[in-house]
Amino acid sequence: MDETHLTQLGREARGFASPEEAVLERVPNPQKDALYLARFTVPEFTSLCPVTGQPDFAHLVIDYAPGEWLIESKSLKLYLGSFRNHGAFHEDCTVAIGRRIVETAAPRWLRIGGYWYPRGGIPIDVFWQSGPPPEGLWLPDQGVPAYRGRG
């Protein structure tokens, strides 16, 4: 596999100041003829409240059925890290991440669950998918329990 087109994997790569500036990369899928699910779990995602500038925290679960391309995971890590100084509402962050992955890798299907920790005492869960899942695709539960607080 020729990775010469990649700008971050195997190289020193610093973070990005914003999601718009971040480079999300893809690699050829060597199993493109197989219908399968790949999962990225991001338990420590952070962004900023666009109004107060205070940090927001989420547990993201990204499931996708690759087609011709896979998302290169180092570039995904750097892309997601670019949200640390980015002000956006929970819904915007979650849906924007899903759409950016679809735009980059053109998967057969994608879903993202954004399980946001409470802001003002209210946890917000945001879910987005690119369309109906392909027939025959095994879809495990995302495994994130509903927020319970202390008890």
DSSP file (Angstrom, degrees, kcal/mol; ACC not computed):
  #  RESIDUE AA STRUCTURE BP1 BP2  ACC     N-H-->O    O-->H-N    N-H-->O    O-->H-N    TCO  KAPPA ALPHA  PHI   PSI    X-CA   Y-CA   Z-CA
    1    1 A M              0   0    0      0, 0.0     2,-0.7     0, 0.0    26,-0.0   0.000 360.0 360.0 360.0 133.1    0.0    0.0    0.0
    2    2 A D        +     0   0    0      1,-0.1     3,-0.3     2,-0.0     0, 0.0  -0.807 360.0 172.7 -94.4 113.1    1.4    3.4   -1.0
    3    3 A E    >   +     0   0    0     -2,-0.7     3,-1.9     1,-0.2    -1,-0.1   0.165  44.2 113.6-103.2  17.5    1.0    5.9    1.8
    4    4 A T  T 3  S+     0   0    0      1,-0.3    -1,-0.2     3,-0.0    -2,-0.0   0.730  71.3  61.8 -64.0 -20.2    3.1    8.7    0.2
    5    5 A H  T 3  S+     0   0    0     -3,-0.3    -1,-0.3     2,-0.0     2,-0.2   0.635  83.0  99.6 -78.8 -12.9   -0.1   10.9   -0.1
    6    6 A L    <   -     0   0    0     -3,-1.9    -3,-0.0     1,-0.1    21,-0.0  -0.540  51.5-170.4 -78.2 138.5   -0.5   10.9    3.7
    7    7 A T  S    S+     0   0    0     -2,-0.2    -1,-0.1     4,-0.0    -3,-0.0   0.515  80.1  28.8-104.6  -7.8    0.8   14.1    5.4
    8    8 A Q  S >  S+     0   0    0      5,-0.1     3,-2.0     2,-0.0     2,-0.2   0.733  88.4  94.5-123.4 -39.4    0.6   13.0    9.1
    9    9 A L  T 3  S+     0   0    0      1,-0.3     3,-0.1    -6,-0.1    -3,-0.1  -0.401 104.0   6.1 -65.0 127.8    1.0    9.2    9.5
   10   10 A G  T 3  S+     0   0    0      1,-0.3     2,-0.3    -2,-0.2    -1,-0.3   0.573 118.9  89.8  77.3   9.0    4.6    8.4   10.3
   11   11 A R  S <  S-     0   0    0     -3,-2.0     2,-0.4     2,-0.0    -1,-0.3  -0.913  90.4 -92.2-131.5 158.4    5.5   12.0   10.5
   12   12 A E        -     0   0    0     -2,-0.3     2,-0.4    -3,-0.1    -3,-0.0  -0.588  50.1-177.8 -67.7 128.3    5.6   14.6   13.3
   13   13 A A        -     0   0    0     -2,-0.4     2,-0.2    -5,-0.0    -5,-0.1  -0.982  13.6-154.9-136.2 122.9    2.3   16.3   13.2
   14   14 A R        -     0   0    0     -2,-0.4    64,-0.0     1,-0.2     0, 0.0  -0.523  32.6 -92.9 -89.7 161.3    1.2   19.2   15.4
   15   15 A G        -     0   0    0     -2,-0.2     2,-0.3     1,-0.1    -1,-0.2  -0.066  37.7-114.1 -67.5 173.9   -2.4   19.9   16.2
   16   16 A F        -     0   0    0     62,-0.5    -1,-0.1     1,-0.1     6,-0.1  -0.829   8.2-133.5-113.1 150.6   -4.7   22.3   14.3
   17   17 A A  S    S+     0   0    0     -2,-0.3    68,-0.1     1,-0.1    -1,-0.1   0.724  87.4   8.0 -75.0 -22.6   -6.2   25.5   15.5
   18   18 A S  S  > S-     0   0    0      1,-0.1     4,-1.5    68,-0.1     3,-0.4  -0.986  72.6-111.1-154.7 158.9   -9.6   24.7   14.1
   19   19 A P  T  4 S+     0   0    0      0, 0.0    64,-0.1     0, 0.0    -1,-0.1   0.841 117.4  57.4 -62.0 -32.5  -11.7   21.9   12.5
   20   20 A E  T  4 S+     0   0    0      1,-0.2    59,-0.0    62,-0.1    -3,-0.0   0.848 109.8  44.3 -66.1 -33.2  -11.7   23.8    9.3
   21   21 A E  T  4 S+     0   0    0     -3,-0.4    -1,-0.2    61,-0.1    58,-0.0   0.747  93.5 102.9 -80.7 -26.5   -7.9   23.9    9.2
   22   22 A A     <  -     0   0    0     -4,-1.5     2,-0.6    57,-0.1    57,-0.1  -0.240  67.6-134.5 -65.0 145.7   -7.5   20.3   10.2
   23   23 A V        -     0   0    0     52,-0.1     2,-0.5   -16,-0.0    56,-0.2  -0.906  15.8-165.7-104.0 118.1   -6.6   17.7    7.6
   24   24 A L        -     0   0    0     -2,-0.6     2,-0.2    54,-0.1    49,-0.1  -0.920  16.3-163.2-104.0 124.7   -8.6   14.5    7.7
   25   25 A E        -     0   0    0     -2,-0.5    47,-2.4    47,-0.4     2,-0.3  -0.690  10.1-155.5-114.2 161.7   -7.0   11.7    5.6
   26   26 A R  E     -A   71   0A   0     45,-0.3    45,-0.2    -2,-0.2    43,-0.0  -0.904   0.7-158.8-130.6 157.7   -8.1    8.4    4.1
   27   27 A V  E     -A   70   0A   0     43,-2.2    43,-3.1    -2,-0.3   -24,-0.1  -0.944  38.5 -86.0-131.7 155.1   -6.3    5.2    3.0
   28   28 A P  E     -A   69   0A   0      0, 0.0    41,-0.3     0, 0.0    40,-0.1  -0.321  40.3-123.9 -60.9 142.5   -7.5    2.5    0.6
   29   29 A N    >   -     0   0    0     39,-2.5     3,-1.2     1,-0.1     4,-0.1  -0.800  16.6-163.5 -89.3 111.4   -9.6   -0.2    2.1
   30   30 A P  T 3  S+     0   0    0      0, 0.0     3,-0.2     0, 0.0    -1,-0.1   0.636  92.0  47.4 -71.2 -11.0   -8.0   -3.6    1.5
   31   31 A Q  T >   +     0   0    0      1,-0.1     3,-2.3    36,-0.1     5,-0.1  -0.177  69.0 137.7-116.8  37.6  -11.3   -5.3    2.4
   32   32 A K  T <   +     0   0    0     -3,-1.2    -1,-0.1     1,-0.3    37,-0.1   0.688  67.6  60.1 -62.2 -18.4  -13.5   -3.1    0.3
   33   33 A D  T 3  S+     0   0    0     -3,-0.2     2,-0.4    -4,-0.1    -1,-0.3   0.582  92.6  83.8 -84.0  -9.1  -15.5   -6.1   -0.9
   34   34 A A  S <  S-     0   0    0     -3,-2.3     2,-0.8    33,-0.1    -3,-0.1  -0.765  74.7-136.4 -98.5 139.0  -16.5   -7.0    2.7
   35   35 A L        +     0   0    0     -2,-0.4     2,-0.3   101,-0.1    32,-0.1  -0.841  48.5 140.9 -90.2 112.5  -19.5   -5.5    4.5
   36   36 A Y        -     0   0    0     -2,-0.8     2,-0.4    30,-0.3   101,-0.1  -0.961  47.1-118.2-149.6 165.5  -18.2   -4.7    8.0
   37   37 A L        -     0   0    0     -2,-0.3     2,-0.4    28,-0.2    28,-0.2  -0.906  19.3-166.0-110.5 132.9  -18.4   -2.1   10.7
   38   38 A A  E     -B   64   0B   0     26,-3.0    26,-2.7    -2,-0.4     2,-0.4  -0.931  11.4-157.2-113.4 143.6  -15.5   -0.1   12.1
   39   39 A R  E     -B   63   0B   0     -2,-0.4     2,-0.5    24,-0.2    24,-0.2  -0.975  13.3-166.8-128.4 133.3  -15.8    1.8   15.3
   40   40 A F  E     -B   62   0B   0     22,-2.9    22,-3.1    -2,-0.4     2,-0.5  -0.981  11.9-163.1-111.0 127.8  -13.9    4.8   16.7
   41   41 A T  E     -B   61   0B   0     -2,-0.5    20,-0.2    20,-0.2    -2,-0.0  -0.959   7.8-176.5-113.7 126.2  -14.5    5.4   20.4
   42   42 A V  E >   +B   60   0B   0     18,-3.1    18,-2.7    -2,-0.5     3,-0.8  -0.818   7.3 172.0-124.6  88.2  -13.5    8.9   21.7
   43   43 A P  E 3  S+     0   0B   0      0, 0.0    -1,-0.1     0, 0.0    18,-0.0   0.589  75.4  45.1 -78.4  -8.5  -14.2    9.0   25.5
   44   44 A E  E 3  S+     0   0B   0     16,-0.1     2,-0.2    13,-0.1    15,-0.2  -0.194  71.7 154.7-129.6  44.2  -12.5   12.4   26.1
   45   45 A F  E <   -B   58   0B   0     13,-1.8    13,-2.3    -3,-0.8     2,-0.4  -0.492  20.1-171.6 -71.9 139.1  -13.7   14.7   23.3
   46   46 A T  E     +B   57   0B   0     34,-0.3     2,-0.3    11,-0.2    11,-0.2  -0.985  16.6 153.8-134.6 147.4  -13.7   18.4   24.2
   47   47 A S  E     -B   56   0B   0      9,-1.8     9,-3.0    -2,-0.4     2,-0.4  -0.836  39.0 -99.9-147.8-174.2  -14.9   21.6   22.6
   48   48 A L  E     -Bc  55  87B   0     38,-2.6    40,-2.2    35,-0.4     6,-0.1  -0.905  28.9-110.1-118.2 146.3  -15.9   25.0   23.9
   49   49 A C     >  -     0   0    0      5,-3.1     4,-1.8    -2,-0.4    40,-0.1  -0.577  27.2-140.7 -65.7 129.5  -19.4   26.5   24.5
   50   50 A P  T  4 S+     0   0    0      0, 0.0    -1,-0.1     0, 0.0    37,-0.1   0.663  96.8  41.0 -71.4 -13.1  -19.8   29.1   21.8
   51   51 A V  T  4 S+     0   0    0      3,-0.1    -2,-0.0    37,-0.1    36,-0.0   0.875 129.1  21.2 -97.3 -50.3  -21.4   31.5   24.3
   52   52 A T  T  4 S-     0   0    0      2,-0.1    35,-0.0     3,-0.0    -4,-0.0   0.690  88.9-131.2 -95.5 -20.4  -19.4   31.2   27.5
   53   53 A G     <  +     0   0    0     -4,-1.8    34,-0.0     1,-0.3    33,-0.0   0.517  59.6 141.0  78.3   3.7  -16.1   29.8   26.2
   54   54 A Q        -     0   0    0      1,-0.1    -5,-3.1    -6,-0.1    -1,-0.3  -0.478  59.0 -96.7 -77.6 151.7  -16.3   27.1   28.9
   55   55 A P  E     -B   48   0B   0      0, 0.0     2,-0.4     0, 0.0    -7,-0.2  -0.396  33.5-159.3 -71.6 144.8  -15.2   23.6   28.0
   56   56 A D  E     -B   47   0B   0     -9,-3.0    -9,-1.8    -2,-0.1     2,-0.4  -0.926   6.7-154.2-118.3 147.8  -17.7   20.9   27.1
   57   57 A F  E     +B   46   0B   0     -2,-0.4    60,-2.6   -11,-0.2     2,-0.3  -0.953  15.3 171.4-128.0 142.1  -17.0   17.2   27.3
   58   58 A A  E     -BD  45 116B   0    -13,-2.3   -13,-1.8    -2,-0.4     2,-0.6  -0.972  32.3-134.2-145.2 159.2  -18.4   14.3   25.3
   59   59 A H  E     - D   0 115B   0     56,-2.1    56,-2.4    -2,-0.3     2,-0.4  -0.978  33.7-162.9-110.0 112.7  -18.0   10.6   24.7
   60   60 A L  E     -BD  42 114B   0    -18,-2.7   -18,-3.1    -2,-0.6     2,-0.4  -0.786  13.1-169.1-100.8 142.3  -18.2   10.0   21.0
   61   61 A V  E     -BD  41 113B   0     52,-2.1    52,-2.6    -2,-0.4     2,-0.6  -0.980   6.6-171.1-128.3 118.7  -18.9    6.7   19.2
   62   62 A I  E     -BD  40 112B   0    -22,-3.1   -22,-2.9    -2,-0.4     2,-0.4  -0.945   3.9-177.7-114.8 115.1  -18.4    6.7   15.5
   63   63 A D  E     +BD  39 111B   0     48,-2.7    48,-2.8    -2,-0.6     2,-0.3  -0.933   9.3 168.6-110.7 132.6  -19.5    3.6   13.6
   64   64 A Y  E     -BD  38 110B   0    -26,-2.7   -26,-3.0    -2,-0.4    46,-0.2  -1.000  34.7-139.9-146.4 149.2  -19.0    3.3    9.9
   65   65 A A  E     - D   0 109B   0     44,-2.8    43,-2.6    -2,-0.3    44,-1.0  -0.896  37.2-136.5-101.8 102.9  -19.2    0.7    7.1
   66   66 A P        -     0   0    0      0, 0.0   -30,-0.3     0, 0.0     4,-0.1  -0.202  24.6-179.3 -63.5 150.3  -16.2    1.5    4.9
   67   67 A G  S    S-     0   0    0      2,-0.7   -33,-0.1    38,-0.4   -36,-0.1   0.318  72.3 -24.2-108.4-116.0  -16.4    1.4    1.1
   68   68 A E  S    S+     0   0    0     38,-0.4   -39,-2.5    37,-0.2     2,-0.3   0.721 128.7  48.9 -70.9 -22.5  -13.3    2.2   -1.0
   69   69 A W  E     -A   28   0A   0     36,-0.6    -2,-0.7   -41,-0.3     2,-0.3  -0.857  61.1-152.8-127.6 153.3  -11.7    4.1    1.8
   70   70 A L  E     -A   27   0A   0    -43,-3.1   -43,-2.2    -2,-0.3     2,-0.5  -0.895  32.3-112.2-113.0 150.3  -10.8    4.0    5.5
   71   71 A I  E     -A   26   0A   0     -2,-0.3     2,-0.5   -45,-0.2   -45,-0.3  -0.721  32.1-123.9 -78.6 129.4  -10.3    7.0    7.8
   72   72 A E     >  -     0   0    0    -47,-2.4     4,-1.6    -2,-0.5   -47,-0.4  -0.664  20.0-144.7 -76.5 122.2   -6.7    7.2    8.8
   73   73 A S  H  > S+     0   0    0     -2,-0.5     4,-2.5     1,-0.2     5,-0.2   0.797  91.6  55.0 -69.0 -33.3   -6.8    7.2   12.6
   74   74 A K  H  > S+     0   0    0      1,-0.2     4,-2.3     2,-0.2    -1,-0.2   0.930 110.1  47.7 -64.7 -42.0   -4.0    9.6   13.4
   75   75 A S  H  > S+     0   0    0     -3,-0.2     4,-2.5     1,-0.2    -2,-0.2   0.860 110.6  52.8 -65.8 -33.4   -5.5   12.3   11.2
   76   76 A L  H  X S+     0   0    0     -4,-1.6     4,-3.0     2,-0.2     5,-0.2   0.926 107.9  50.9 -65.0 -43.9   -8.9   11.6   12.9
   77   77 A K  H  X S+     0   0    0     -4,-2.5     4,-2.1     1,-0.2    -2,-0.2   0.924 113.4  44.5 -59.1 -45.2   -7.2   12.1   16.3
   78   78 A L  H  X S+     0   0    0     -4,-2.3     4,-1.0     2,-0.2   -62,-0.5   0.884 113.0  51.5 -68.3 -37.9   -5.7   15.4   15.2
   79   79 A Y  H >< S+     0   0    0     -4,-2.5     3,-0.7     2,-0.2     4,-0.3   0.948 112.0  45.8 -61.6 -49.3   -9.0   16.5   13.6
   80   80 A L  H >< S+     0   0    0     -4,-3.0     3,-1.5     1,-0.3   -34,-0.3   0.869 108.6  57.0 -64.2 -35.8  -11.0   15.7   16.7
   81   81 A G  H >< S+     0   0    0     -4,-2.1     3,-1.7     1,-0.3    -1,-0.3   0.756  91.8  71.8 -64.1 -24.1   -8.3   17.5   18.8
   82   82 A S  G X< S+     0   0    0     -4,-1.0     3,-0.5    -3,-0.7    -1,-0.3   0.631  85.2  67.9 -68.9 -11.5   -8.9   20.6   16.8
   83   83 A F  G X  S+     0   0    0     -3,-1.5     3,-1.8    -4,-0.3   -35,-0.4   0.586  73.7  90.4 -80.8 -10.1  -12.2   21.1   18.5
   84   84 A R  G <  S+     0   0    0     -3,-1.7    -1,-0.2     1,-0.3    -2,-0.1   0.804 100.6  28.1 -59.5 -30.8  -10.6   21.9   21.8
   85   85 A N  G <  S+     0   0    0     -3,-0.5     2,-0.5    -4,-0.2    -1,-0.3   0.083 101.6 107.5-114.4  21.4  -10.5   25.6   21.1
   86   86 A H    <   -     0   0    0     -3,-1.8   -38,-2.6   -40,-0.2     2,-0.6  -0.882  61.0-142.9-107.1 126.4  -13.5   25.6   18.8
   87   87 A G  B     +c   48   0B   0     -2,-0.5     2,-0.3   -40,-0.2   -38,-0.2  -0.786  43.1 129.3 -91.1 119.4  -16.8   27.1   20.0
   88   88 A A        -     0   0    0    -40,-2.2   -37,-0.1    -2,-0.6     2,-0.0  -0.970  56.4 -99.7-162.4 151.5  -19.9   25.2   18.8
   89   89 A F     >  -     0   0    0     -2,-0.3     4,-2.5   -40,-0.1     5,-0.2  -0.344  41.4-107.0 -70.8 158.4  -23.0   23.7   20.3
   90   90 A H  H  > S+     0   0    0      1,-0.2     4,-2.4     2,-0.2     5,-0.2   0.890 119.2  51.1 -53.5 -45.5  -23.2   20.0   20.9
   91   91 A E  H  > S+     0   0    0      1,-0.2     4,-2.3     2,-0.2     5,-0.3   0.908 110.4  49.2 -62.3 -42.7  -25.5   19.3   18.0
   92   92 A D  H  > S+     0   0    0      2,-0.2     4,-2.5     1,-0.2     5,-0.2   0.934 111.8  48.1 -63.7 -47.3  -23.2   21.2   15.6
   93   93 A C  H  X S+     0   0    0     -4,-2.5     4,-2.1     2,-0.2     5,-0.2   0.948 113.9  46.4 -57.9 -50.4  -20.0   19.4   16.7
   94   94 A T  H  X S+     0   0    0     -4,-2.4     4,-1.9     1,-0.2    -2,-0.2   0.937 117.3  40.7 -61.9 -50.5  -21.6   16.0   16.5
   95   95 A V  H  X S+     0   0    0     -4,-2.3     4,-2.7    -5,-0.2     5,-0.2   0.889 113.0  55.0 -68.3 -38.7  -23.2   16.4   13.1
   96   96 A A  H  X S+     0   0    0     -4,-2.5     4,-2.2    -5,-0.3    -1,-0.2   0.889 107.6  50.0 -62.1 -39.3  -20.2   18.3   11.6
   97   97 A I  H  X S+     0   0    0     -4,-2.1     4,-2.1    -5,-0.2    -1,-0.2   0.943 111.7  47.8 -64.4 -47.6  -17.9   15.4   12.6
   98   98 A G  H  X S+     0   0    0     -4,-1.9     4,-2.1     1,-0.2    -2,-0.2   0.928 113.6  47.2 -58.5 -46.3  -20.1   12.8   11.0
   99   99 A R  H  X S+     0   0    0     -4,-2.7     4,-2.7     1,-0.2    -1,-0.2   0.873 109.4  53.5 -65.2 -37.4  -20.5   14.9    7.8
  100  100 A R  H  X S+     0   0    0     -4,-2.2     4,-2.1    -5,-0.2    -1,-0.2   0.905 109.3  48.4 -65.9 -40.0  -16.8   15.5    7.5
  101  101 A I  H  X S+     0   0    0     -4,-2.1     4,-3.0     2,-0.2     5,-0.4   0.918 112.5  48.6 -64.9 -42.8  -16.0   11.8    7.7
  102  102 A V  H  X S+     0   0    0     -4,-2.1     4,-2.0     1,-0.2    -2,-0.2   0.918 111.6  49.9 -62.2 -43.3  -18.6   11.1    5.1
  103  103 A E  H  < S+     0   0    0     -4,-2.7    -1,-0.2     1,-0.2    -2,-0.2   0.871 117.7  40.2 -62.2 -37.9  -17.2   13.8    2.8
  104  104 A T  H  < S+     0   0    0     -4,-2.1    -2,-0.2    -5,-0.2    -1,-0.2   0.921 130.7  20.5 -79.3 -46.2  -13.7   12.4    3.2
  105  105 A A  H  < S-     0   0    0     -4,-3.0   -36,-0.6    -5,-0.2   -38,-0.4   0.556  81.6-142.8-107.9  -9.4  -14.1    8.7    3.1
  106  106 A A     <  -     0   0    0     -4,-2.0   -38,-0.4    -5,-0.4   -37,-0.2   0.921  30.5-167.4  45.3  56.5  -17.5    8.2    1.4
  107  107 A P        -     0   0    0      0, 0.0     3,-0.1     0, 0.0    -1,-0.1  -0.237  33.5-116.1 -68.7 162.8  -18.4    5.2    3.6
  108  108 A R  S    S-     0   0    0    -43,-2.6     2,-0.3     1,-0.3    -2,-0.0   0.838  96.6 -11.4 -62.6 -32.5  -21.3    2.9    2.7
  109  109 A W  E     -D   65   0B   0    -44,-1.0   -44,-2.8    24,-0.1     2,-0.3  -0.967  64.6-170.7-166.0 150.0  -22.9    4.1    6.0
  110  110 A L  E     -D   64   0B   0     -2,-0.3    20,-2.6   -46,-0.2    21,-0.4  -0.995   3.7-178.8-147.6 144.2  -22.0    6.1    9.1
  111  111 A R  E     -DE  63 129B   0    -48,-2.8   -48,-2.7    -2,-0.3     2,-0.4  -0.991   7.5-165.4-137.2 147.0  -23.6    6.9   12.4
  112  112 A I  E     -DE  62 128B   0     16,-2.8    16,-2.1    -2,-0.3     2,-0.5  -0.999   4.7-161.8-131.9 135.2  -22.2    9.0   15.2
  113  113 A G  E     -DE  61 127B   0    -52,-2.6   -52,-2.1    -2,-0.4     2,-0.7  -0.976   4.2-165.0-113.6 122.6  -23.4    9.2   18.8
  114  114 A G  E     -DE  60 126B   0     12,-3.6    12,-2.8    -2,-0.5     2,-0.9  -0.925   2.5-170.5-107.8 109.5  -22.4   12.2   20.8
  115  115 A Y  E     -DE  59 125B   0    -56,-2.4   -56,-2.1    -2,-0.7     2,-0.3  -0.816  14.8-164.8-103.2  93.9  -23.0   11.6   24.5
  116  116 A W  E     -DE  58 124B   0      8,-2.3     8,-0.6    -2,-0.9   -58,-0.2  -0.595  16.6-123.3 -88.8 137.9  -22.4   15.0   26.1
  117  117 A Y  E     -     0   0B   0    -60,-2.6     7,-0.2    -2,-0.3   -60,-0.2  -0.388  52.0 -68.2 -74.3 157.5  -21.8   15.5   29.8
  118  118 A P  E     -     0   0B   0      0, 0.0     2,-0.4     0, 0.0    -1,-0.2  -0.088  43.5-173.4 -56.2 139.1  -24.2   17.9   31.6
  119  119 A R  E >  S- E   0 122B   0      3,-1.6     3,-1.3    -3,-0.1   -63,-0.0  -0.994  84.0  -3.0-125.1 122.7  -24.2   21.6   30.9
  120  120 A G  T 3  S-     0   0    0     -2,-0.4    -1,-0.1     1,-0.2     0, 0.0   0.804 133.9 -58.4  64.5  27.5  -26.5   23.5   33.2
  121  121 A G  T 3  S+     0   0    0      1,-0.1    -1,-0.2     0, 0.0    -4,-0.0   0.477 118.0 105.4  83.4   2.1  -27.6   20.2   34.7
  122  122 A I  E <   -E  119   0B   0     -3,-1.3    -3,-1.6    -5,-0.1     2,-0.2  -0.944  58.0-150.6-121.8 113.6  -28.8   18.8   31.4
  123  123 A P  E     -     0   0B   0      0, 0.0     2,-0.5     0, 0.0    -6,-0.2  -0.568  14.5-152.3 -74.7 145.8  -26.9   16.1   29.5
  124  124 A I  E     -E  116   0B   0     -8,-0.6    -8,-2.3    -2,-0.2     2,-0.5  -0.982   8.5-165.9-122.9 125.4  -27.4   16.2   25.8
  125  125 A D  E     -E  115   0B   0     -2,-0.5     2,-0.4   -10,-0.2   -10,-0.2  -0.942   8.3-168.0-109.3 131.2  -27.1   13.2   23.5
  126  126 A V  E     -E  114   0B   0    -12,-2.8   -12,-3.6    -2,-0.5     2,-0.4  -0.973   3.9-174.3-123.9 131.3  -26.9   13.8   19.8
  127  127 A F  E     +E  113   0B   0     -2,-0.4     2,-0.3   -14,-0.2   -14,-0.2  -0.979   7.3 168.1-128.3 137.5  -27.2   11.1   17.1
  128  128 A W  E     -E  112   0B   0    -16,-2.1   -16,-2.8    -2,-0.4     2,-0.3  -0.995   6.5-177.0-145.0 143.8  -26.7   11.4   13.3
  129  129 A Q  E     -E  111   0B   0     -2,-0.3   -18,-0.2   -18,-0.2    -2,-0.0  -0.980  32.8-126.3-140.2 156.6  -26.5    8.9   10.5
  130  130 A S  S    S-     0   0    0    -20,-2.6   -19,-0.1    -2,-0.3    -1,-0.0   0.601  77.6 -58.9 -77.6 -11.7  -25.8    9.1    6.8
  131  131 A G  S    S-     0   0    0    -21,-0.4    -1,-0.2     3,-0.0   -21,-0.1  -0.957  88.0 -24.8 158.4-168.7  -28.9    7.1    5.9
  132  132 A P  S    S-     0   0    0      0, 0.0     3,-0.1     0, 0.0    -2,-0.0  -0.434  73.1-105.4 -68.5 144.5  -30.4    3.6    6.5
  133  133 A P        -     0   0    0      0, 0.0     3,-0.1     0, 0.0   -24,-0.1  -0.365  42.2 -94.2 -67.9 149.6  -27.8    1.0    7.3
  134  134 A P    >   -     0   0    0      0, 0.0     3,-1.9     0, 0.0     2,-0.1  -0.338  49.2 -95.5 -61.5 143.0  -26.9   -1.5    4.6
  135  135 A E  T 3  S+     0   0    0      1,-0.3     3,-0.1    -3,-0.1     0, 0.0  -0.381 110.7  21.8 -60.7 132.3  -28.9   -4.7    4.8
  136  136 A G  T 3  S+     0   0    0      1,-0.3     2,-0.4    -2,-0.1    -1,-0.3   0.382  85.6 136.8  91.2  -3.4  -26.9   -7.4    6.6
  137  137 A L    <   -     0   0    0     -3,-1.9     2,-0.5  -101,-0.1    -1,-0.3  -0.654  55.2-128.9 -79.2 127.1  -24.6   -5.0    8.5
  138  138 A W        -     0   0    0     -2,-0.4  -101,-0.1    -3,-0.1    -1,-0.1  -0.652  24.0-166.8 -77.0 123.5  -24.2   -6.0   12.1
  139  139 A L        -     0   0    0     -2,-0.5     3,-0.1    -6,-0.0     2,-0.1  -0.849   2.9-163.4-116.0  94.1  -24.9   -3.0   14.3
  140  140 A P        -     0   0    0      0, 0.0    -2,-0.0     0, 0.0     0, 0.0  -0.378  35.1 -91.9 -70.7 155.7  -23.8   -3.5   17.9
  141  141 A D        -     0   0    0      1,-0.1     0, 0.0    -2,-0.1     0, 0.0  -0.324  33.2-120.9 -59.5 148.4  -25.2   -1.2   20.6
  142  142 A Q        -     0   0    0      2,-0.1    -1,-0.1     1,-0.1   -29,-0.0   0.669  35.5-137.1 -73.2 -13.5  -22.9    1.8   21.1
  143  143 A G        +     0   0    0      1,-0.2    -1,-0.1   -82,-0.0    -2,-0.1   0.634  58.5 129.7  76.0  14.5  -22.5    0.7   24.8
  144  144 A V        -     0   0    0    -85,-0.0    -1,-0.2   -83,-0.0    -2,-0.1  -0.900  51.1-139.8-105.4 114.7  -22.9    4.2   26.4
  145  145 A P        -     0   0    0      0, 0.0     3,-0.1     0, 0.0     0, 0.0  -0.281  29.8 -90.4 -69.6 157.1  -25.4    4.1   29.2
  146  146 A A        -     0   0    0      1,-0.1     2,-0.1     2,-0.1   -31,-0.0  -0.313  57.3 -87.4 -60.0 149.5  -27.8    7.0   29.7
  147  147 A Y        +     0   0    0      1,-0.1    -1,-0.1    -3,-0.1    -3,-0.0  -0.396  48.8 172.6 -65.4 132.8  -26.4    9.7   32.1
  148  148 A R    >   -     0   0    0      1,-0.3     3,-1.4    -2,-0.1     2,-0.2   0.469  22.5-151.3-119.7  -6.1  -27.2    8.9   35.7
  149  149 A G  T 3   -     0   0    0      1,-0.2    -1,-0.3     2,-0.2     0, 0.0  -0.478  67.9 -22.8  66.8-136.6  -25.3   11.5   37.7
  150  150 A R  T 3         0   0    0     -2,-0.2    -1,-0.2     1,-0.1    -2,-0.0   0.529 360.0 360.0 -86.5  -5.9  -24.3   10.3   41.1
  151  151 A G    <         0   0    0     -3,-1.4    -2,-0.2     0, 0.0    -1,-0.1   0.751 360.0 360.0-152.4 360.0  -26.8    7.7   41.4
